[in-house]
Amino acid sequence: MRRLKAKFYKNLAFIIFILSLIFTAYAAVYNVFFVGFDLIKELYFYTGIFALVFLHLSLIFSLFKFKLTKTYPKLLGLFGGIWVFLHFFVYFVFSKNLSLLKLYDDISKRLFEGSGFVAFVIIFLMFLSSFKAFKKLENVRKLGYLCIVIASYHYFLSAKVPQFFEYLALSLALFYFALRYTKRFFARLKGAKKLPL
């Protein structure tokens, strides 16, 4: 019975990911053809938002360790990683025209682009660590909580005037970060007390 429930939740996560893809395609096309928005800006926005949402969800399930959704952190992290790659692809191909020089110029001089690129590199390494061939990179997963802070800060910087959602994303990321390392600190403290003097 528990296996069936776990499978249900796994399928639910997959369906939500597929729906996010469909919604992004629909919203981008609708806004371009019926509202007159810029397609590239729309793709920037939706790929970035869904990357952030899935990464936030991954860390929530990682922190609270629900039994029926124990595969969620990795699964949602994978979906978040896919959105991050799409977000970077749109940026690098359409904004930088596949130019490494333009990319370097942006990430070295602008905090907004720099923070996004640092988050992308960490997520890329975490993504690689999911495969057996790159198991040596497993320790990079410990940077997941720092990565969500950087990614949320990148989102925060994307707004000319940060509003509720920008503050919420950054506040939640800082909360996860503080909670994770507070829990680790007290776990180590508890372990040290059990050791014989």
N, CA, C and O of each residue as an XYZ file, in Angstrom:
788
protein
N       0.833     -1.213      0.000
C       0.000      0.000      0.000
C       0.869      1.266      0.000
O       0.603      2.229     -0.718
N       1.917      1.225      0.833
C       2.809      2.380      0.910
C       3.545      2.597     -0.405
O       3.770      3.731     -0.829
N       3.922      1.469     -1.052
C       4.605      1.581     -2.351
C       3.715      2.232     -3.398
O       4.176      3.037     -4.208
N       2.407      1.868     -3.371
C       1.460      2.463     -4.313
C       1.331      3.967     -4.088
O       1.272      4.746     -5.039
N       1.289      4.364     -2.809
C       1.188      5.785     -2.480
C       2.441      6.534     -2.919
O       2.364      7.637     -3.460
N       3.606      5.911     -2.672
C       4.872      6.523     -3.074
C       4.929      6.686     -4.597
O       5.408      7.700     -5.106
N       4.433      5.669     -5.314
C       4.406      5.720     -6.776
C       3.462      6.825     -7.245
O       3.750      7.538     -8.206
N       2.324      6.955     -6.548
C       1.362      8.002     -6.872
C       2.015      9.382     -6.763
O       1.867     10.220     -7.652
N       2.740      9.609     -5.659
C       3.380     10.915     -5.454
C       4.476     11.170     -6.488
O       4.684     12.301     -6.927
N       5.175     10.093     -6.867
C       6.222     10.221     -7.891
C       5.597     10.618     -9.227
O       6.102     11.495     -9.927
N       4.488      9.953     -9.568
C       3.781     10.273    -10.809
C       3.204     11.689    -10.770
O       3.182     12.391    -11.781
N       2.738     12.094     -9.588
C       2.191     13.440     -9.414
C       3.258     14.494     -9.693
O       2.987     15.499    -10.351
N       4.465     14.266     -9.193
C       5.570     15.201     -9.427
C       5.874     15.292    -10.919
O       6.117     16.378    -11.447
N       5.858     14.143    -11.594
C       6.137     14.118    -13.034
C       5.055     14.871    -13.812
O       5.357     15.619    -14.742
N       3.791     14.666    -13.425
C       2.669     15.346    -14.088
C       2.776     16.863    -13.908
O       2.533     17.622    -14.846
N       3.142     17.298    -12.695
C       3.302     18.729    -12.422
C       4.404     19.320    -13.308
O       4.280     20.437    -13.811
N       5.485     18.548    -13.489
C       6.573     19.010    -14.361
C       6.095     19.160    -15.799
O       6.385     20.163    -16.450
N       5.359     18.160    -16.299
C       4.829     18.212    -17.671
C       3.875     19.398    -17.834
O       3.903     20.101    -18.844
N       3.026     19.605    -16.811
C       2.088     20.736    -16.854
C       2.830     22.079    -16.874
O       2.397     23.030    -17.523
N       3.960     22.137    -16.149
C       4.744     23.381    -16.143
C       5.324     23.654    -17.532
O       5.418     24.809    -17.947
N       5.712     22.602    -18.247
C       6.208     22.762    -19.624
C       5.097     23.255    -20.550
O       5.294     24.167    -21.353
N       3.921     22.630    -20.419
C       2.777     22.999    -21.259
C       2.352     24.447    -20.973
O       2.075     25.222    -21.888
N       2.309     24.789    -19.677
C       1.905     26.140    -19.295
C       2.876     27.184    -19.844
O       2.452     28.232    -20.330
N       4.175     26.900    -19.766
C       5.191     27.833    -20.270
C       5.035     28.051    -21.772
O       5.086     29.182    -22.254
N       4.843     26.949    -22.507
C       4.666     27.060    -23.960
C       3.417     27.868    -24.284
O       3.440     28.744    -25.149
N       2.323     27.566    -23.580
C       1.057     28.278    -23.826
C       1.183     29.770    -23.487
O       0.809     30.630    -24.284
N       1.717     30.061    -22.291
C       1.819     31.454    -21.833
C       2.727     32.271    -22.749
O       2.424     33.422    -23.063
N       3.836     31.677    -23.175
C       4.767     32.391    -24.053
C       4.102     32.712    -25.393
O       4.177     33.843    -25.873
N       3.455     31.716    -25.990
C       2.799     31.909    -27.292
C       1.648     32.911    -27.167
O       1.517     33.814    -27.993
N       0.819     32.750    -26.137
C      -0.333     33.644    -25.932
C       0.128     35.098    -25.751
O      -0.413     36.008    -26.379
N       1.127     35.306    -24.890
C       1.588     36.664    -24.606
C       2.248     37.329    -25.815
O       2.167     38.545    -25.991
N       2.893     36.523    -26.634
C       3.554     37.084    -27.823
C       2.526     37.443    -28.899
O       2.586     38.528    -29.476
N       1.582     36.533    -29.171
C       0.644     36.741    -30.268
C      -0.569     37.603    -29.911
O      -1.118     38.292    -30.771
N      -0.986     37.565    -28.643
C      -2.203     38.277    -28.279
C      -1.976     39.501    -27.393
O      -2.839     40.375    -27.313
N      -0.840     39.568    -26.737
C      -0.561     40.710    -25.869
C       0.576     41.569    -26.430
O       0.673     42.762    -26.140
N       1.434     40.937    -27.241
C       2.512     41.693    -27.878
C       3.808     41.741    -27.082
O       4.625     42.640    -27.280
N       4.003     40.767    -26.173
C       5.240     40.732    -25.383
C       6.383     40.157    -26.211
O       6.173     39.571    -27.273
N       7.585     40.337    -25.702
C       8.803     39.810    -26.325
C       8.946     38.329    -25.955
O       8.951     37.980    -24.774
N       9.063     37.460    -26.966
C       9.146     36.012    -26.730
C      10.329     35.648    -25.841
O      10.190     34.826    -24.935
N      11.480     36.244    -26.086
C      12.682     35.911    -25.313
C      12.496     36.281    -23.840
O      12.867     35.516    -22.950
N      11.921     37.452    -23.591
C      11.673     37.861    -22.203
C      10.696     36.927    -21.519
O      10.842     36.612    -20.337
N       9.696     36.485    -22.273
C       8.717     35.544    -21.719
C       9.386     34.216    -21.360
O       9.125     33.644    -20.302
N      10.242     33.741    -22.247
C      10.957     32.480    -21.980
C      11.920     32.630    -20.813
O      12.037     31.721    -19.991
N      12.609     33.759    -20.727
C      13.463     34.057    -19.571
C      12.656     33.912    -18.278
O      13.049     33.223    -17.336
N      11.516     34.592    -18.282
C      10.692     34.666    -17.073
C      10.201     33.286    -16.644
O      10.416     32.883    -15.501
N       9.545     32.558    -17.546
C       8.935     31.283    -17.157
C       9.955     30.190    -16.866
O       9.764     29.400    -15.942
N      11.037     30.132    -17.642
C      12.061     29.117    -17.353
C      12.719     29.394    -16.003
O      13.011     28.473    -15.240
N      12.947     30.680    -15.720
C      13.550     31.055    -14.435
C      12.639     30.789    -13.265
O      13.076     30.268    -12.239
N      11.354     31.149    -13.409
C      10.384     30.953    -12.323
C      10.228     29.473    -11.995
O      10.279     29.085    -10.828
N      10.037     28.646    -13.022
C       9.838     27.216    -12.761
C      11.107     26.546    -12.241
O      11.024     25.609    -11.446
N      12.272     27.007    -12.672
C      13.532     26.499    -12.111
C      13.558     26.760    -10.611
O      13.877     25.873     -9.820
N      13.220     27.975    -10.235
C      13.241     28.375     -8.823
C      12.194     27.610     -8.017
O      12.471     27.167     -6.903
N      11.002     27.456     -8.570
C       9.921     26.742     -7.865
C      10.320     25.299     -7.589
O      10.174     24.819     -6.465
N      10.824     24.604     -8.606
C      11.189     23.200     -8.421
C      12.382     23.040     -7.476
O      12.436     22.077     -6.711
N      13.331     23.967     -7.520
C      14.467     23.899     -6.607
C      14.034     24.150     -5.165
O      14.510     23.486     -4.244
N      13.133     25.107     -4.975
C      12.589     25.369     -3.637
C      11.853     24.137     -3.109
O      12.042     23.744     -1.958
N      11.022     23.533     -3.944
C      10.274     22.344     -3.530
C      11.213     21.195     -3.186
O      10.987     20.467     -2.220
N      12.259     21.038     -3.977
C      13.243     19.976     -3.722
C      13.854     20.117     -2.332
O      14.010     19.127     -1.617
N      14.198     21.341     -1.949
C      14.825     21.560     -0.642
C      13.830     21.452      0.507
O      14.207     21.063      1.612
N      12.567     21.791      0.265
C      11.539     21.617      1.302
C      11.408     20.132      1.650
O      11.401     19.762      2.824
N      11.304     19.284      0.618
C      11.172     17.849      0.857
C      12.462     17.244      1.406
O      12.423     16.249      2.129
N      13.581     17.829      1.070
C      14.857     17.374      1.602
C      14.984     17.696      3.091
O      15.500     16.893      3.867
N      14.511     18.869      3.474
C      14.591     19.296      4.875
C      13.664     18.507      5.787
O      14.051     18.119      6.889
N      12.441     18.270      5.327
C      11.434     17.685      6.210
C      11.263     16.177      6.069
O      10.584     15.559      6.889
N      11.863     15.576      5.047
C      11.965     14.117      4.896
C      10.649     13.369      5.146
O      10.557     12.555      6.065
N       9.641     13.651      4.325
C       8.380     12.911      4.401
C       8.599     11.507      3.831
O       9.251     11.354      2.799
N       8.056     10.480      4.498
C       8.314      9.085      4.102
C       7.816      8.760      2.692
O       8.523      8.125      1.909
N       6.613      9.191      2.379
C       6.027      8.829      1.084
C       6.633      9.603     -0.081
O       6.443      9.241     -1.242
N       7.350     10.649      0.230
C       7.945     11.467     -0.840
C       9.469     11.527     -0.698
O      10.087     12.552     -0.986
N      10.059     10.429     -0.255
C      11.515     10.441     -0.035
C      12.316     10.572     -1.333
O      13.487     10.950     -1.306
N      11.682     10.257     -2.470
C      12.382     10.415     -3.757
C      12.220     11.834     -4.306
O      12.846     12.189     -5.304
N      11.386     12.638     -3.660
C      11.095     13.980     -4.169
C      12.308     14.914     -4.267
O      12.457     15.601     -5.277
N      13.175     14.959     -3.252
C      14.306     15.899     -3.364
C      15.110     15.706     -4.651
O      15.432     16.670     -5.346
N      15.429     14.442     -4.957
C      16.220     14.168     -6.159
C      15.397     14.423     -7.426
O      15.884     15.017     -8.388
N      14.137     13.961     -7.408
C      13.268     14.093     -8.573
C      12.965     15.560     -8.891
O      13.095     15.993    -10.036
N      12.564     16.311     -7.876
C      12.254     17.728     -8.073
C      13.516     18.529     -8.407
O      13.473     19.489     -9.176
N      14.644     18.114     -7.811
C      15.927     18.743     -8.134
C      16.287     18.524     -9.598
O      16.821     19.415    -10.259
N      15.986     17.316    -10.099
C      16.235     16.995    -11.513
C      15.373     17.871    -12.418
O      15.856     18.414    -13.412
N      14.091     18.004    -12.067
C      13.192     18.856    -12.851
C      13.649     20.318    -12.793
O      13.632     21.029    -13.799
N      14.054     20.747    -11.605
C      14.582     22.103    -11.451
C      15.816     22.312    -12.310
O      15.994     23.365    -12.923
N      16.682     21.277    -12.347
C      17.887     21.335    -13.171
C      17.573     21.485    -14.652
O      18.251     22.222    -15.367
N      16.538     20.781    -15.108
C      16.124     20.879    -16.518
C      15.680     22.306    -16.833
O      16.032     22.862    -17.873
N      14.895     22.896    -15.912
C      14.455     24.277    -16.111
C      15.634     25.252    -16.095
O      15.661     26.224    -16.850
N      16.600     24.979    -15.227
C      17.802     25.833    -15.166
C      18.565     25.781    -16.484
O      19.016     26.813    -16.982
N      18.711     24.576    -17.056
C      19.405     24.439    -18.339
C      18.654     25.189    -19.438
O      19.268     25.844    -20.281
N      17.328     25.092    -19.426
C      16.529     25.818    -20.419
C      16.691     27.331    -20.245
O      16.789     28.074    -21.221
N      16.718     27.768    -18.993
C      16.883     29.186    -18.680
C      18.238     29.688    -19.192
O      18.320     30.744    -19.820
N      19.291     28.925    -18.919
C      20.632     29.305    -19.376
C      20.719     29.239    -20.903
O      21.361     30.083    -21.528
N      20.075     28.240    -21.499
C      20.082     28.086    -22.960
C      19.485     29.324    -23.628
O      20.060     29.862    -24.575
N      18.326     29.775    -23.131
C      17.669     30.964    -23.683
C      18.599     32.176    -23.558
O      18.741     32.963    -24.494
N      19.224     32.310    -22.393
C      20.129     33.440    -22.137
C      21.348     33.394    -23.062
O      21.676     34.387    -23.713
N      22.013     32.242    -23.117
C      23.270     32.127    -23.856
C      23.065     32.180    -25.367
O      23.861     32.786    -26.084
N      21.995     31.543    -25.849
C      21.758     31.485    -27.296
C      21.167     32.789    -27.820
O      21.661     33.346    -28.801
N      20.106     33.281    -27.166
C      19.382     34.429    -27.721
C      19.902     35.786    -27.251
O      19.781     36.781    -27.965
N      20.480     35.824    -26.049
C      20.969     37.104    -25.546
C      22.458     37.303    -25.846
O      22.893     38.412    -26.158
N      23.221     36.233    -25.749
C      24.674     36.331    -25.961
C      25.119     35.771    -27.319
O      26.305     35.814    -27.643
N      24.181     35.249    -28.111
C      24.481     34.717    -29.454
C      25.623     33.690    -29.441
O      26.471     33.676    -30.333
N      25.628     32.841    -28.423
C      26.620     31.765    -28.263
C      28.055     32.282    -28.138
O      29.010     31.556    -28.416
N      28.196     33.535    -27.721
C      29.527     34.134    -27.597
C      30.057     33.988    -26.167
O      29.485     34.537    -25.225
N      31.151     33.248    -26.018
C      31.764     33.069    -24.704
C      32.349     34.383    -24.186
O      32.373     34.623    -22.979
N      32.815     35.227    -25.095
C      33.370     36.530    -24.699
C      32.290     37.433    -24.097
O      32.511     38.092    -23.081
N      31.116     37.451    -24.743
C      29.998     38.240    -24.216
C      29.527     37.684    -22.874
O      29.195     38.433    -21.955
N      29.504     36.354    -22.785
C      29.108     35.698    -21.537
C      30.068     36.089    -20.413
O      29.639     36.485    -19.329
N      31.362     35.976    -20.679
C      32.375     36.320    -19.675
C      32.262     37.787    -19.260
O      32.358     38.122    -18.079
N      32.059     38.645    -20.243
C      31.940     40.079    -19.975
C      30.761     40.360    -19.036
O      30.865     41.174    -18.118
N      29.648     39.680    -19.279
C      28.456     39.873    -18.453
C      28.642     39.351    -17.034
O      28.365     40.057    -16.064
N      29.112     38.113    -16.916
C      29.189     37.498    -15.581
C      30.306     38.084    -14.725
O      30.275     37.975    -13.499
N      31.296     38.706    -15.372
C      32.398     39.292    -14.601
C      32.129     40.724    -14.160
O      32.778     41.233    -13.246
N      31.161     41.375    -14.817
C      30.921     42.792    -14.520
C      29.555     43.072    -13.887
O      29.362     44.128    -13.285
N      28.622     42.155    -14.016
C      27.269     42.407    -13.521
C      26.869     41.371    -12.481
O      26.943     40.167    -12.725
N      26.452     41.846    -11.339
C      26.081     40.965    -10.233
C      24.888     40.081    -10.585
O      24.836     38.915    -10.195
N      23.940     40.636    -11.318
C      22.750     39.870    -11.704
C      23.137     38.643    -12.526
O      22.753     37.523    -12.191
N      23.901     38.853    -13.605
C      24.330     37.744    -14.459
C      25.320     36.831    -13.736
O      25.276     35.611    -13.892
N      26.212     37.431    -12.943
C      27.204     36.647    -12.206
C      26.565     35.688    -11.218
O      26.958     34.525    -11.128
N      25.572     36.180    -10.472
C      24.899     35.321     -9.489
C      24.159     34.180    -10.181
O      24.162     33.046     -9.703
N      23.530     34.490    -11.306
C      22.830     33.450    -12.059
C      23.778     32.391    -12.581
O      23.461     31.202    -12.564
N      24.950     32.823    -13.049
C      25.914     31.868    -13.597
C      26.501     30.973    -12.505
O      26.690     29.775    -12.720
N      26.789     31.549    -11.334
C      27.314     30.749    -10.213
C      26.293     29.686     -9.811
O      26.651     28.530     -9.585
N      25.014     30.082     -9.723
C      23.956     29.126     -9.389
C      23.867     28.037    -10.462
O      23.691     26.860    -10.146
N      23.988     28.435    -11.727
C      23.933     27.475    -12.837
C      25.057     26.449    -12.736
O      24.820     25.254    -12.910
N      26.276     26.903    -12.456
C      27.430     25.991    -12.351
C      27.226     24.987    -11.217
O      27.486     23.796    -11.388
N      26.761     25.466    -10.059
C      26.528     24.561     -8.919
C      25.462     23.529     -9.269
O      25.628     22.340     -8.994
N      24.363     23.988     -9.878
C      23.278     23.070    -10.247
C      23.746     22.071    -11.298
O      23.368     20.900    -11.258
N      24.567     22.531    -12.237
C      25.100     21.634    -13.266
C      25.955     20.529    -12.639
O      25.846     19.363    -13.019
N      26.805     20.902    -11.680
C      27.646     19.907    -10.995
C      26.798     18.951    -10.163
O      27.086     17.756    -10.105
N      25.749     19.474     -9.516
C      24.831     18.625     -8.745
C      24.101     17.656     -9.673
O      23.894     16.492     -9.328
N      23.717     18.140    -10.842
C      23.042     17.314    -11.843
C      23.969     16.176    -12.289
O      23.549     15.022    -12.373
N      25.223     16.510    -12.570
C      26.198     15.485    -12.978
C      26.410     14.437    -11.884
O      26.588     13.254    -12.172
N      26.388     14.883    -10.630
C      26.634     13.968     -9.504
C      25.538     12.921     -9.354
O      25.714     11.951     -8.617
N      24.407     13.100    -10.040
C      23.310     12.124     -9.988
C      23.633     10.864    -10.778
O      22.978      9.835    -10.608
N      24.644     10.942    -11.646
C      25.008      9.813    -12.495
C      26.227      9.082    -11.919
O      27.122      9.700    -11.342
N      26.242      7.774    -12.085
C      27.298      6.933    -11.495
C      28.690      7.348    -11.960
O      29.646      7.301    -11.186
N      28.802      7.745    -13.196
C      30.104      8.125    -13.753
C      30.706      9.341    -13.047
O      31.919      9.545    -13.077
N      29.853     10.142    -12.416
C      30.324     11.368    -11.747
C      30.063     11.315    -10.233
O      29.834     12.341     -9.593
N      30.104     10.109     -9.687
C      29.785      9.936     -8.265
C      30.765     10.677     -7.354
O      30.432     11.009     -6.216
N      31.967     10.930     -7.854
C      32.975     11.643     -7.053
C      32.559     13.081     -6.761
O      33.083     13.712     -5.843
N      31.616     13.591     -7.546
C      31.136     14.958     -7.338
C      30.013     15.030     -6.294
O      29.403     16.081     -6.099
N      29.751     13.904     -5.631
C      28.622     13.814     -4.700
C      28.622     14.901     -3.622
O      27.566     15.391     -3.223
N      29.815     15.270     -3.158
C      29.915     16.271     -2.084
C      29.408     17.654     -2.485
O      29.112     18.491     -1.632
N      29.312     17.886     -3.808
C      28.846     19.196     -4.274
C      27.377     19.419     -3.897
O      26.903     20.555     -3.868
N      26.663     18.326     -3.608
C      25.248     18.442     -3.214
C      25.081     19.218     -1.915
O      24.019     19.779     -1.645
N      26.128     19.243     -1.127
C      26.073     20.001      0.128
C      25.931     21.501     -0.122
O      25.566     22.264      0.773
N      26.225     21.904     -1.351
C      26.102     23.321     -1.707
C      24.680     23.693     -2.141
O      24.419     24.840     -2.504
N      23.763     22.719     -2.102
C      22.399     22.947     -2.564
C      21.709     24.107     -1.859
O      20.989     24.883     -2.487
N      21.933     24.225     -0.544
C      21.273     25.285      0.226
C      21.890     26.660     -0.064
O      21.196     27.676     -0.068
N      23.184     26.670     -0.300
C      23.837     27.915     -0.705
C      23.372     28.300     -2.109
O      23.148     29.475     -2.403
N      23.231     27.295     -2.966
C      22.813     27.525     -4.346
C      21.428     28.161     -4.413
O      21.203     29.070     -5.211
N      20.491     27.685     -3.573
C      19.137     28.248     -3.615
C      19.140     29.699     -3.139
O      18.331     30.504     -3.600
N      20.040     30.034     -2.222
C      20.163     31.423     -1.774
C      20.658     32.289     -2.935
O      20.127     33.371     -3.182
N      21.680     31.801     -3.643
C      22.238     32.556     -4.780
C      21.198     32.691     -5.901
O      21.031     33.765     -6.478
N      20.496     31.572     -6.202
C      19.479     31.594     -7.262
C      18.328     32.537     -6.903
O      17.818     33.262     -7.757
N      17.929     32.519     -5.633
C      16.840     33.406     -5.189
C      17.285     34.868     -5.203
O      16.494     35.767     -5.491
N      18.554     35.092     -4.888
C      19.099     36.447     -4.958
C      19.137     36.929     -6.408
O      18.879     38.100     -6.689
N      19.460     36.020     -7.318
C      19.443     36.316     -8.758
C      18.037     36.742     -9.178
O      17.872     37.712     -9.917
N      17.030     36.015     -8.706
C      15.634     36.362     -8.993
C      15.283     37.716     -8.378
O      14.592     38.528     -8.993
N      15.766     37.947     -7.161
C      15.532     39.202     -6.455
C      16.084     40.380     -7.266
O      15.445     41.426     -7.372
N      17.274     40.193     -7.833
C      17.913     41.251     -8.626
C      17.235     41.474     -9.977
O      17.403     42.523    -10.600
N      16.465     40.475    -10.423
C      15.828     40.589    -11.749
C      14.733     41.652    -11.787
O      14.388     42.162    -12.853
N      14.194     41.978    -10.618
C      13.120     42.982    -10.562
C      13.701     44.375    -10.384
O      14.606     44.575     -9.573
N      13.184     45.338    -11.138
C      13.633     46.720    -10.965
C      13.284     47.216     -9.567
O      14.067     47.904     -8.912
N      12.079     46.845     -9.132
C      11.643     47.146     -7.765
C      11.150     45.838     -7.163
O      10.031     45.417     -7.455
N      11.964     45.175     -6.321
C      11.544     43.899     -5.727
C      10.227     44.031     -4.966
O      10.015     44.977     -4.209
N       9.349     43.049     -5.193
C       8.055     43.052     -4.519
C       7.884     41.775     -3.715
O       8.860     41.107     -3.374
N       6.631     41.442     -3.415
C       6.345     40.350     -2.482
C       7.044     39.043     -2.847
O       7.716     38.453     -2.001
N       6.899     38.576     -4.096
C       7.431     37.270     -4.478
C       8.959     37.231     -4.469
O       9.550     36.207     -4.125
N       9.595     38.326     -4.840
C      11.062     38.384     -4.802
C      11.564     38.288     -3.349
O      12.517     37.566     -3.054
N      10.904     39.030     -2.457
C      11.267     38.968     -1.035
C      10.948     37.592     -0.449
O      11.708     37.066      0.364
N       9.825     37.017     -0.865
C       9.431     35.698     -0.359
C      10.452     34.637     -0.752
O      10.882     33.850      0.091
N      10.844     34.608     -2.029
C      11.804     33.604     -2.514
C      13.125     33.714     -1.771
O      13.689     32.702     -1.354
N      13.625     34.940     -1.600
C      14.903     35.137     -0.917
C      14.797     34.799      0.575
O      15.711     34.205      1.147
N      13.690     35.177      1.195
C      13.486     34.895      2.626
C      13.397     33.396      2.884
O      13.984     32.891      3.841
N      12.659     32.680      2.026
C      12.545     31.228      2.172
C      13.903     30.550      1.995
O      14.254     29.639      2.743
N      14.658     31.004      0.999
C      15.980     30.421      0.750
C      16.895     30.606      1.955
O      17.611     29.681      2.340
N      16.874     31.788      2.549
C      17.690     32.058      3.745
C      17.201     31.227      4.930
O      17.995     30.787      5.761
N      15.880     31.018      4.998
C      15.306     30.181      6.058
C      15.783     28.740      5.928
O      16.202     28.137      6.916
N      15.723     28.169      4.699
C      16.215     26.797      4.477
C      17.677     26.686      4.874
O      18.083     25.749      5.561
N      18.458     27.663      4.428
C      19.898     27.663      4.691
C      20.166     27.667      6.199
O      20.958     26.869      6.701
N      19.498     28.572      6.910
C      19.692     28.678      8.363
C      19.212     27.415      9.072
O      19.889     26.910      9.968
N      18.046     26.901      8.673
C      17.484     25.705      9.313
C      18.374     24.494      9.086
O      18.610     23.715     10.009
N      18.867     24.331      7.866
C      19.714     23.166      7.531
C      20.984     23.158      8.373
O      21.356     22.124      8.929
N      21.648     24.302      8.468
C      22.923     24.320      9.172
C      22.756     24.424     10.682
O      23.665     24.067     11.431
N      21.606     24.909     11.136
C      21.300     24.876     12.567
C      21.060     23.433     12.999
O      21.556     22.993     14.036
N      20.288     22.697     12.186
C      20.024     21.277     12.467
C      21.329     20.483     12.485
O      21.546     19.641     13.356
N      22.188     20.762     11.517
C      23.475     20.047     11.449
C      24.341     20.366     12.672
O      24.989     19.481     13.230
N      24.345     21.634     13.080
C      25.134     22.050     14.239
C      24.677     21.312     15.495
O      25.500     20.781     16.241
N      23.354     21.280     15.729
C      22.834     20.621     16.921
C      22.999     19.108     16.864
O      23.173     18.465     17.900
N      22.944     18.529     15.657
C      23.170     17.088     15.498
C      24.613     16.741     15.868
O      24.861     15.731     16.526
N      25.563     17.579     15.446
C      26.976     17.352     15.788
C      27.222     17.551     17.275
O      27.989     16.814     17.895
N      26.562     18.558     17.841
C      26.684     18.841     19.272
C      26.161     17.676     20.093
O      26.766     17.281     21.090
N      25.028     17.129     19.664
C      24.429     15.984     20.345
C      25.324     14.758     20.250
O      25.476     14.009     21.214
N      25.919     14.562     19.069
C      26.845     13.440     18.870
C      28.093     13.577     19.722
O      28.604     12.592     20.255
N      28.581     14.802     19.848
C      29.786     15.053     20.663
C      29.535     14.774     22.139
O      30.429     14.304     22.843
N      28.326     15.060     22.611
C      27.989     14.849     24.022
C      27.939     13.351     24.362
O      28.202     12.949     25.496
N      27.593     12.534     23.348
C      27.500     11.091     23.575
C      28.852     10.415     23.615
O      28.970      9.295     24.114
N      29.891     11.085     23.089
C      31.231     10.507     23.079
C      31.804     10.452     24.491
O      31.615     11.389     25.266
N      32.501      9.369     24.839
C      33.107      9.286     26.180
C      34.224     10.305     26.352
O      34.983     10.566     25.418
N      34.322     10.863     27.514
C      35.376     11.869     27.793
C      36.714     11.186     28.011
O      37.717     11.857     28.256
